[in-house]
């Protein structure tokens, strides 16, 4: 032993005749280190590595496994040991700078020596993840996070994304594509954090324990190692894992602040129209008209949806956080990007929600936000803010949630009765009802209601955002034009050979109910529009519309002329046609104010006049407005026009190649379903029972036809989504349906609920005698229960083993029999006793080995004998564990006698354990009685003597 302990190279005399005899001696005296070296010298690397591992020497074990090139399992075992070590040392939020561990560097170097072709792709990715983290390489982590998502390894993806987003990234200079990619990955990061925070019992999840380097000691006792993320924060604020929630909310708030300052969320209209911007350090995006296609428009909508989903995670994790201002701000941005002020920027008809990432979740969260915004309308807002929010949210609600919008809008207090400015003086009618009636479009008077609302706003000089006002006017005019052209005064094919903006045709209510088209009201509306246009031209510098900056007023002005068919579709009414012409001519003849601001409407007005000028001896062309709109951007922007052609007249109608779309229809009611890629899908995804509509793009004999002529209509492939749609539906909306009732009502209910009972008469009467006796009985019963279940840690261990056994019995090989009863009943108690004995034996072995190295040579013989006995006992215990563990093949034989023999061997093992096993006697007795002890049948009662009936006949 002295020779082996000192590892002398030269041995004075041969001590053993064979190699196996030498190994046996070392095993008897537990000379594990020397035995491992001897095994390696004979190329038995696998056994040497397992020996190092049993003695808690993972680094030497990995080195031995790597040397074993002939065994594939050796490489796999080495990788598993490395990953276990990496997870323990490099847990959540731990960087290489905070780790002062020399063996870690050796593990990183050994990872390069692994044969990657022998490992699974998942294991290779995990090894690569820790190598890049520990070497400070963050760029490869993005691709690794995507791989882990495909492998459904959420925790590894979270670690990658956490290291990516732990660094501060200035996203304000990002392009739209870069912003979409960034928010897509940050949404995945926020979602994973949210799943961790909302997990019912994170301490029971093995993956969460590994993520935070939590070590389970026994039962419900856990160890949080020093230097980990949780330990550092628990020692400071004593809040445990909830600190992750605070950290994530801080990151979300930081990203939200940078998004609010990013130019890509708002385009500069002056640059877009005139090609130049005079503002120094303009906070808005400067984009060329040539880049404005449907793909670009969809990407801009996508980044808004990503940001809304990210914020919803924060609000769900913190239900009491103030959200009203942020929600209204992002809903305002969503409205602006979905209804841009200038027609070449796109329209709702250009948005294909089927191609949107996570469009179902985005629609559901958007619906909840819009609904809550109605209940949070503040009458103390300024007039412009209130009207802008009211009109914008009403438009969004009917665009995304047409079926349910009338219900919750009509229930909101501030939409039933609002500020006095919206009350008509002569009949005290609240004009908000007319706004709702106009957007709902179900009544015959819906068009008239919309016109009356706009006239009330304009006549009373109410302040409102100019772009929102223009959108409302455009929606009313579109309904008027469609219903006017569907009237009996036109041919038998309504809307045939008409060119209209696509967004006019999205909503089915414009084609269903027969509505009143009051020409007198439309005349008055055009008069007010003419007055408003003139006011914008002359009084722009006075800031009459407080929410429209002076240089933006001219940019919004072309939105009034986004009615290309308003003039051409009214051939029988010269009065309306002349009014539209006069509005254009007044802008053409009069000079703009000399205030230094660019007049962006001038080009459009000049084009209209040029195309409307008749040739000598001919009448003015009927398509002058259409030609002017097409020439404005040289067909470079988003094509928003569609040529409607009836199916029976398809072969006889001229083809306009300059118009992006030609729609062949049979019935007018089909037009919205053919054209819509937003409204119909939005409503169907919010209804579980409604199947998603299929967008029909092909040509068939019985189906209406949609033809695309614009090459920009062909969409490029979308980047692969990081998160799945269906998986996330319920996660995102958790806690999202927060207080949607009025704030005062909610407060009143809360006060009523928590208010103390002030009735003093109820406090003077004490409990009765019967109540006291009942309380004592309940108290005694509870105390008996506590005494029986005082060892909670042991019970937790039994529960864990029971769950493992239960999973094994779910295999089809198991059947319901007596052995299964023993397997699920007494066996977990027996295994708990066995594990406790093995733990005590390990501790005694470690203690004896320390003494063996310190004591003098006189006691080496005695200590060596003790080590030999403990090693033999430990070997026996490990053998019993392998034999009786739930996954052992011995249980498949259903041999009850073998199981009983195993119980007796465990009993013998427990008697030799160097430590107290008294605490385990109760569980062992339960296992012994359930498996070994013979069941004594109940003793039958003595048979009663038979009744004497001989004298019955005599009686």
MOKAPE-V923088 format. One record per residue. N is the residue number from 1. RES is the residue in one letter. OMEGA is omega in radians with two decimals (none if undefined). Layout:
n & res & omega
N & RES & OMEGA
N & RES & OMEGA
This chain:
n & res & omega
1 & X & 3.11
2 & X & 3.14
3 & X & -3.10
4 & X & -3.13
5 & X & -3.13
6 & X & 3.11
7 & X & 3.10
8 & X & -3.12
9 & X & -3.14
10 & X & 3.12
11 & X & -3.11
12 & X & -3.11
13 & X & 3.06
14 & X & -3.09
15 & X & -3.05
16 & X & -3.12
17 & X & -3.11
18 & X & 3.11
19 & X & 3.14
20 & X & 3.10
21 & X & 3.10
22 & X & 3.11
23 & X & -3.14
24 & X & 3.11
25 & X & 3.14
26 & X & 3.12
27 & X & 3.14
28 & X & -3.12
29 & X & 3.06
30 & X & 3.06
31 & X & -2.95
32 & X & -3.07
33 & X & 3.13
34 & X & 3.13
35 & X & 3.11
36 & X & 3.11
37 & X & 3.12
38 & X & 3.11
39 & X & 3.12
40 & X & 3.13
41 & X & 3.08
42 & X & 3.07
43 & X & 3.07
44 & X & -3.00
45 & X & -3.08
46 & X & 3.13
47 & X & 3.12
48 & X & 3.14
49 & X & 3.12
50 & X & 3.10
51 & X & 3.07
52 & X & -3.11
53 & X & 3.12
54 & X & 3.11
55 & X & 3.06
56 & X & 3.02
57 & X & -3.03
58 & X & -3.11
59 & X & 3.11
60 & X & 3.11
61 & X & 3.13
62 & X & 3.12
63 & X & 3.12
64 & X & 3.12
65 & X & -3.13
66 & X & 3.11
67 & X & -3.11
68 & X & -3.06
69 & X & -3.09
70 & X & -3.06
71 & X & 3.13
72 & X & -3.12
73 & X & 3.14
74 & X & 3.11
75 & X & 3.13
76 & X & 3.13
77 & X & 3.11
78 & X & 3.13
79 & X & 3.13
80 & X & 3.13
81 & X & 3.10
82 & X & -3.11
83 & X & 3.10
84 & X & 3.13
85 & X & 3.14
86 & X & 3.13
87 & X & -3.10
88 & X & -3.08
89 & X & -3.05
90 & X & -3.10
91 & X & -3.05
92 & X & 3.07
93 & X & 3.11
94 & X & 3.12
95 & X & -3.10
96 & X & 3.14
97 & X & -3.10
98 & X & -3.13
99 & X & 3.07
100 & X & -3.02
101 & X & -3.12
102 & X & 3.11
103 & X & -3.13
104 & X & 3.11
105 & X & 3.09
106 & X & 3.11
107 & X & 3.12
108 & X & 3.12
109 & X & 3.14
110 & X & 3.13
111 & X & 3.10
112 & X & -3.10
113 & X & 3.14
114 & X & 3.06
115 & X & -3.02
116 & X & -3.10
117 & X & 3.12
118 & X & -3.09
119 & X & 3.06
120 & X & 3.11
121 & X & 3.14
122 & X & 3.13
123 & X & 3.11
124 & X & -3.14
125 & X & 3.12
126 & X & 3.10
127 & X & 3.14
128 & X & 3.14
129 & X & -3.11
130 & X & 3.09
131 & X & -3.12
132 & X & 3.11
133 & X & -3.07
134 & X & 3.07
135 & X & 3.08
136 & X & 3.11
137 & X & -3.06
138 & X & -3.10
139 & X & 3.13
140 & X & -3.10
141 & X & 3.13
142 & X & 3.11
143 & X & 3.11
144 & X & 3.10
145 & X & 3.10
146 & X & 3.09
147 & X & 3.14
148 & X & 3.08
149 & X & 3.10
150 & X & 3.14
151 & X & -3.12
152 & X & 3.08
153 & X & -3.02
154 & X & -3.07
155 & X & 3.10
156 & X & 3.09
157 & X & 3.11
158 & X & 3.13
159 & X & 3.12
160 & X & -3.10
161 & X & 3.12
162 & X & 3.10
163 & X & 3.11
164 & X & -3.03
165 & X & 3.04
166 & X & 3.07
167 & X & 3.14
168 & X & 3.14
169 & X & 3.12
170 & X & -3.06
171 & X & -3.06
172 & X & -3.13
173 & X & -3.10
174 & X & 2.95
175 & X & -3.12
176 & X & -3.14
177 & X & 3.12
178 & X & 3.12
179 & X & 3.13
180 & X & 3.13
181 & X & 3.14
182 & X & -3.11
183 & X & 3.09
184 & X & 3.12
185 & X & 3.12
186 & X & 3.06
187 & X & 3.09
188 & X & 3.12
189 & X & 3.14
190 & X & 3.13
191 & X & 3.13
192 & X & 3.07
193 & X & 3.13
194 & X & 3.10
195 & X & 3.10
196 & X & -3.07
197 & X & -3.06
198 & X & 3.11
199 & X & -3.01
200 & X & -3.13
201 & X & -3.02
202 & X & -3.09
203 & X & 3.10
204 & X & -3.11
205 & X & -3.08
206 & X & 3.14
207 & X & 3.12
208 & X & 3.05
209 & X & 3.13
210 & X & -3.11
211 & X & -3.10
212 & X & 3.10
213 & X & 3.11
214 & X & -3.11
215 & X & 3.10
216 & X & -3.11
217 & X & 3.09
218 & X & 3.13
219 & X & -3.13
220 & X & 3.09
221 & X & -3.07
222 & X & 3.10
223 & X & 3.03
224 & X & -3.04
225 & X & 3.11
226 & X & 3.10
227 & X & 3.11
228 & X & -3.11
229 & X & -3.12
230 & X & -3.11
231 & X & -3.11
232 & X & -3.09
233 & X & 3.09
234 & X & -3.14
235 & X & -3.11
236 & X & -3.00
237 & X & 3.08
238 & X & 3.13
239 & X & 3.04
240 & X & -3.01
241 & X & 3.11
242 & X & 3.08
243 & X & 3.07
244 & X & 3.12
245 & X & 3.13
246 & X & 3.13
247 & X & -3.12
248 & X & 3.12
249 & X & 3.08
250 & X & 3.11
251 & X & 3.13
252 & X & 3.12
253 & X & 3.13
254 & X & 3.10
255 & X & -3.14
256 & X & 3.13
257 & X & 3.13
258 & X & 3.10
259 & X & 3.12
260 & X & 3.13
261 & X & -3.11
262 & X & -3.11
263 & X & -3.01
264 & X & 3.14
265 & X & 3.11
266 & X & -3.10
267 & X & 3.10
268 & X & -3.09
269 & X & -3.14
270 & X & 3.11
271 & X & -3.09
272 & X & -3.05
273 & X & -3.05
274 & X & -3.13
275 & X & 3.14
276 & X & 3.11
277 & X & -3.09
278 & X & -3.10
279 & X & 3.06
280 & X & 3.14
281 & X & -3.11
282 & X & -3.09
283 & X & -3.09
284 & X & -3.03
285 & X & 3.03
286 & X & -3.08
287 & X & 3.13
288 & X & -3.13
289 & X & -3.11
290 & X & 3.13
291 & X & -3.06
292 & X & 3.01
293 & X & -3.09
294 & X & 3.10
295 & X & -3.14
296 & X & 3.11
297 & X & 3.13
298 & X & 3.11
299 & X & 3.10
300 & X & 3.07
301 & X & -3.09
302 & X & -3.11
303 & X & 3.06
304 & X & 3.13
305 & X & 3.10
306 & X & -3.09
307 & X & 3.10
308 & X & 3.12
309 & X & 3.12
310 & X & 3.13
311 & X & -3.13
312 & X & 3.06
313 & X & 3.14
314 & X & -3.13
315 & X & 3.10
316 & X & 3.12
317 & X & -3.14
318 & X & -3.05
319 & X & -3.05
320 & X & -3.13
321 & X & 3.11
322 & X & -3.03
323 & X & -2.98
324 & X & -3.07
325 & X & -3.13
326 & X & 3.14
327 & X & -3.13
328 & X & 3.13
329 & X & -3.10
330 & X & 3.01
331 & X & 3.05
332 & X & 3.10
333 & X & 3.12
334 & X & 3.10
335 & X & -3.09
336 & X & -3.12
337 & X & 3.11
338 & X & 3.09
339 & X & -3.08
340 & X & -3.06
341 & X & -3.08
342 & X & -2.92
343 & X & -3.14
344 & X & 3.11
345 & X & -3.11
346 & X & -3.11
347 & X & 3.09
348 & X & 3.13
349 & X & -3.14
350 & X & -3.07
351 & X & 3.08
352 & X & -3.09
353 & X & 3.08
354 & X & 3.13
355 & X & 3.12
356 & X & 3.05
357 & X & 3.13
358 & X & -3.03
359 & X & 3.13
360 & X & 3.13
361 & X & 3.11
362 & X & 3.13
363 & X & -3.11
364 & X & 3.13
365 & X & 3.09
366 & X & 3.10
367 & X & 3.14
368 & X & 3.12
369 & X & -3.13
370 & X & -3.14
371 & X & -3.12
372 & X & -3.13
373 & X & 3.10
374 & X & -3.13
375 & X & -3.14
376 & X & 3.09
377 & X & -3.06
378 & X & 3.12
379 & X & 3.13
380 & X & 3.08
381 & X & 3.02
382 & X & -3.10
383 & X & -3.11
384 & X & -3.14
385 & X & -3.11
386 & X & -3.13
387 & X & -3.14
388 & X & 3.12
389 & X & -3.12
390 & X & -3.10
391 & X & -3.13
392 & X & -3.13
393 & X & 3.07
394 & X & 3.10
395 & X & 3.13
396 & X & -3.09
397 & X & 3.13
398 & X & 3.07
399 & X & -3.05
400 & X & -3.02
401 & X & -3.00
402 & X & -3.04
403 & X & -3.07
404 & X & -3.06
405 & X & -3.11
406 & X & -3.08
407 & X & -3.05
408 & X & 3.06
409 & X & -3.13
410 & X & 3.14
411 & X & -3.13
412 & X & -3.03
413 & X & -3.04
414 & X & 3.02
415 & X & 3.05
416 & X & 3.09
417 & X & -3.06
418 & X & -3.12
419 & X & -3.05
420 & X & 3.14
421 & X & -3.14
422 & X & 3.11
423 & X & 3.13
424 & X & -2.95
425 & X & -2.96
426 & X & 3.08
427 & X & 3.12
428 & X & 3.09
429 & X & 3.10
430 & X & -2.98
431 & X & 3.04
432 & X & 3.09
433 & X & 3.11
434 & X & 3.08
435 & X & 3.11
436 & X & 3.13
437 & X & -3.13
438 & X & -3.12
439 & X & 3.14
440 & X & 3.01
441 & X & -3.10
442 & X & -3.08
443 & X & 3.11
444 & X & -3.07
445 & X & -3.05
446 & X & 3.13
447 & X & 3.12
448 & X & 3.11
449 & X & 3.12
450 & X & 3.12
451 & X & 3.13
452 & X & 3.11
453 & X & -3.14
454 & X & 3.12
455 & X & 3.12
456 & X & 3.14
457 & X & -3.09
458 & X & -3.12
459 & X & -3.08
460 & X & 3.08
461 & X & -3.14
462 & X & -3.11
463 & X & -3.13
464 & X & 3.09
465 & X & -3.03
466 & X & -3.12
467 & X & 3.11
468 & X & 3.10
469 & X & 3.13
470 & X & 3.12
471 & X & 3.13
472 & X & 3.10
473 & X & -3.13
474 & X & 3.14
475 & X & 3.12
476 & X & 3.14
477 & X & 3.12
478 & X & 3.10
479 & X & 3.12
480 & X & -3.10
481 & X & -3.10
482 & X & -3.12
483 & X & 3.11
484 & X & -3.13
485 & X & 3.08
486 & X & -3.12
487 & X & -3.09
488 & X & -3.12
489 & X & -3.13
490 & X & -3.05
491 & X & -3.06
492 & X & 3.10
493 & X & -3.11
494 & X & 3.09
495 & X & 3.10
496 & X & 3.09
497 & X & 3.11
498 & X & 3.06
499 & X & -3.10
500 & X & 2.99
501 & X & -3.09
502 & X & -3.08
503 & X & 3.05
504 & X & -2.95
505 & X & -3.02
506 & X & -2.93
507 & X & -3.10
508 & X & -3.07
509 & X & 3.10
510 & X & -3.09
511 & X & -3.01
512 & X & -3.06
513 & X & 3.09
514 & X & -3.00
515 & X & -3.14
516 & X & 3.07
517 & X & -3.08
518 & X & -3.09
519 & X & 3.13
520 & X & 3.10
521 & X & 3.13
522 & X & 3.07
523 & X & -3.13
524 & X & 3.10
525 & X & 3.11
526 & X & 3.07
527 & X & 3.13
528 & X & 3.08
529 & X & 3.11
530 & X & 3.12
531 & X & -3.14
532 & X & 3.11
533 & X & 3.11
534 & X & 3.11
535 & X & 3.10
536 & X & -3.12
537 & X & -3.01
538 & X & -2.95
539 & X & -3.09
540 & X & -3.09
541 & X & 3.14
542 & X & 3.09
543 & X & -3.10
544 & X & 3.07
545 & X & -2.90
546 & X & -3.09
547 & X & 3.10
548 & X & 3.13
549 & X & -2.99
550 & X & -3.11
551 & X & 3.12
552 & X & -3.11
553 & X & 3.12
554 & X & 3.10
555 & X & 3.12
556 & X & -3.05
557 & X & 3.12
558 & X & 3.12
559 & X & 3.09
560 & X & -3.08
561 & X & 3.04
562 & X & 3.06
563 & X & -3.00
564 & X & -3.12
565 & X & -3.13
566 & X & 3.13
567 & X & -3.09
568 & X & -3.08
569 & X & -3.14
570 & X & -3.04
571 & X & -3.10
572 & X & -3.11
573 & X & -3.10
574 & X & -3.10
575 & X & 3.14
576 & X & 3.13
577 & X & -3.13
578 & X & 3.13
579 & X & 3.11
580 & X & 3.13
581 & X & -3.09
582 & X & 3.09
583 & X & -3.14
584 & X & -3.09
585 & X & 3.13
586 & X & 3.08
587 & X & -3.13
588 & X & -3.05
589 & X & -3.03
590 & X & 3.11
591 & X & 3.10
592 & X & 3.11
593 & X & -3.10
594 & X & 3.13
595 & X & 3.05
596 & X & -3.12
597 & X & -3.12
598 & X & 3.12
599 & X & -3.01
600 & X & -3.14
601 & X & -3.02
602 & X & -3.11
603 & X & -3.12
604 & X & 3.14
605 & X & 3.14
606 & X & 3.11
607 & X & 3.12
608 & X & -3.13
609 & X & -3.12
610 & X & -3.11
611 & X & 3.12
612 & X & -3.12
613 & X & -3.10
614 & X & 3.02
615 & X & -3.12
616 & X & 3.08
617 & X & -3.12
618 & X & 3.10
619 & X & 3.11
620 & X & 3.14
621 & X & -3.09
622 & X & -3.08
623 & X & -3.12
624 & X & 3.13
625 & X & -3.14
626 & X & 3.13
627 & X & -3.14
628 & X & 3.12
629 & X & 3.14
630 & X & -3.10
631 & X & -3.04
632 & X & -3.11
633 & X & -3.14
634 & X & 3.11
635 & X & 3.13
636 & X & -3.13
637 & X & 3.13
638 & X & 3.10
639 & X & -3.03
640 & X & -3.09
641 & X & 3.10
642 & X & 3.12
643 & X & -3.11
644 & X & -3.11
645 & X & 3.11
646 & X & -3.03
647 & X & -3.10
648 & X & -3.10
649 & X & -3.04
650 & X & -3.08
651 & X & -3.05
652 & X & -3.08
653 & X & -3.14
654 & X & 3.13
655 & X & 3.07
656 & X & -3.11
657 & X & -3.14
658 & X & 3.11
659 & X & -3.01
660 & X & -3.01
661 & X & 3.04
662 & X & -3.06
663 & X & 3.11
664 & X & -3.04
665 & X & 3.06
666 & X & 3.08
667 & X & -3.09
668 & X & -3.13
669 & X & 3.13
670 & X & -3.00
671 & X & -3.14
672 & X & -3.11
673 & X & 3.09
674 & X & -2.98
675 & X & -2.97
676 & X & 2.95
677 & X & -3.10
678 & X & -2.95
679 & X & -3.09
680 & X & 3.13
681 & X & -3.13
682 & X & -3.11
683 & X & -3.12
684 & X & -3.13
685 & X & 3.13
686 & X & 3.09
687 & X & -3.05
688 & X & -3.03
689 & X & -3.07
690 & X & 3.10
691 & X & 3.13
692 & X & -3.13
693 & X & 3.13
694 & X & -3.12
695 & X & -3.08
696 & X & -3.13
697 & X & -3.09
698 & X & 3.12
699 & X & 3.08
700 & X & -3.05
701 & X & -3.04
702 & X & -3.09
703 & X & 3.01
704 & X & -2.97
705 & X & 3.05
706 & X & 3.13
707 & X & 3.13
708 & X & 3.13
709 & X & -3.07
710 & X & 3.14
711 & X & -3.14
712 & X & 3.12
713 & X & -3.14
714 & X & -3.05
715 & X & 3.07
716 & X & 3.13
717 & X & 3.12
718 & X & 3.02
719 & X & -3.08
720 & X & -3.10
721 & X & 3.12
722 & X & -3.09
723 & X & 3.07
724 & X & -3.09
725 & X & -2.99
726 & X & -3.06
727 & X & -2.94
728 & X & -2.90
729 & X & -3.06
730 & X & -3.12
731 & X & -3.03
732 & X & -3.03
733 & X & 3.09
734 & X & -3.14
735 & X & -3.11
736 & X & -3.14
737 & X & -3.11
738 & X & -2.97
739 & X & 3.09
740 & X & 3.05
741 & X & 3.12
742 & X & -3.05
743 & X & -3.12
744 & X & 3.11
745 & X & 3.12
746 & X & 3.14
747 & X & 3.13
748 & X & 3.12
749 & X & -3.14
750 & X & 3.13
751 & X & 3.12
752 & X & -3.08
753 & X & -3.05
754 & X & -3.10
755 & X & 3.12
756 & X & 3.11
757 & X & -3.06
758 & X & 3.14
759 & X & -3.08
760 & X & -3.11
761 & X & 3.13
762 & X & -3.07
763 & X & -3.04
764 & X & -3.08
765 & X & 3.10
766 & X & 3.13
767 & X & 3.11
768 & X & 3.13
769 & X & 3.13
770 & X & 3.14
771 & X & 3.10
772 & X & 3.11
773 & X & 3.12
774 & X & 3.12
775 & X & 3.11
776 & X & 3.11
777 & X & 3.13
778 & X & 3.13
779 & X & 3.12
780 & X & 3.12
781 & X & 3.13
782 & X & 3.13
783 & X & 3.09
784 & X & 3.12
785 & X & -3.14
786 & X & -3.14
787 & X & -3.12
788 & X & -3.05
789 & X & -3.11
790 & X & -3.10
791 & X & -3.08
792 & X & -3.11
793 & X & 3.12
794 & X & 3.12
795 & X & 3.12
796 & X & 3.10
797 & X & 3.12
798 & X & 3.12
799 & X & -3.14
800 & X & 3.13
801 & X & 3.12
802 & X & 3.13
803 & X & 3.08
804 & X & 3.11
805 & X & -3.13
806 & X & 3.09
807 & X & 3.11
808 & X & -3.11
809 & X & 3.10
810 & X & 3.08
811 & X & -3.14
812 & X & 3.13
813 & X & -3.11
814 & X & 3.08
815 & X & -3.11
816 & X & 3.10
817 & X & -3.09
818 & X & 3.13
819 & X & 3.10
820 & X & 3.08
821 & X & 3.11
822 & X & -3.11
823 & X & -3.11
824 & X & -3.08
825 & X & -3.07
826 & X & -3.03
827 & X & 3.11
828 & X & 3.09
829 & X & 3.13
830 & X & -3.12
831 & X & 3.07
832 & X & 3.11
833 & X & -3.14
834 & X & 3.14
835 & X & 3.10
836 & X & 3.11
837 & X & 3.12
838 & X & 3.13
839 & X & 3.12
840 & X & 3.13
841 & X & 3.08
842 & X & -3.13
843 & X & 3.11
844 & X & 3.13
845 & X & 3.14
846 & X & 3.14
847 & X & -3.13
848 & X & 3.14
849 & X & 3.07
850 & X & 3.10
851 & X & -3.11
852 & X & -3.13
853 & X & -3.07
854 & X & -3.03
855 & X & 3.11
856 & X & -3.04
857 & X & 3.13
858 & X & -3.10
859 & X & -3.10
860 & X & -3.12
861 & X & -3.12
862 & X & 3.12
863 & X & 3.10
864 & X & 3.11
865 & X & 3.11
866 & X & 3.12
867 & X & 3.13
868 & X & 3.14
869 & X & 3.13
870 & X & 3.12
871 & X & 3.11
872 & X & 3.12
873 & X & 3.12
874 & X & 3.10
875 & X & 3.11
876 & X & 3.13
877 & X & 3.11
878 & X & 3.08
879 & X & 3.09
880 & X & 3.09
881 & X & 3.14
882 & X & -3.11
883 & X & -2.99
884 & X & -3.11
885 & X & -3.03
886 & X & -3.10
887 & X & -3.10
888 & X & 3.12
889 & X & -3.14
890 & X & -3.12
891 & X & -3.11
892 & X & 3.13
893 & X & 3.13
894 & X & -3.09
895 & X & -3.11
896 & X & 3.13
897 & X & 3.09
898 & X & 3.10
899 & X & 3.09
900 & X & 3.10
901 & X & 3.10
902 & X & 3.09
903 & X & 3.14
904 & X & 3.10
905 & X & 3.08
906 & X & 3.09
907 & X & 3.11
908 & X & 3.11
909 & X & -3.11
910 & X & 3.13
911 & X & -3.12
912 & X & -3.11
913 & X & 3.13
914 & X & -3.14
915 & X & -3.10
916 & X & 3.09
917 & X & -3.09
918 & X & -3.11
919 & X & -3.09
920 & X & -3.09
921 & X & -3.14
922 & X & -3.14
923 & X & 3.13
924 & X & 3.11
925 & X & 3.07
926 & X & 3.11
927 & X & -3.11
928 & X & -3.14
929 & X & -3.10
930 & X & -3.03
931 & X & -2.98
932 & X & -3.02
933 & X & 3.13
934 & X & 3.14
935 & X & 3.12
936 & X & -3.13
937 & X & 3.13
938 & X & -3.09
939 & X & -3.13
940 & X & 3.09
941 & X & 3.12
942 & X & -3.14
943 & X & 3.11
944 & X & 3.12
945 & X & -3.12
946 & X & -3.13
947 & X & 3.13
948 & X & -3.09
949 & X & -3.06
950 & X & -3.07
951 & X & -3.11
952 & X & -3.09
953 & X & 3.13
954 & X & 3.10
955 & X & none
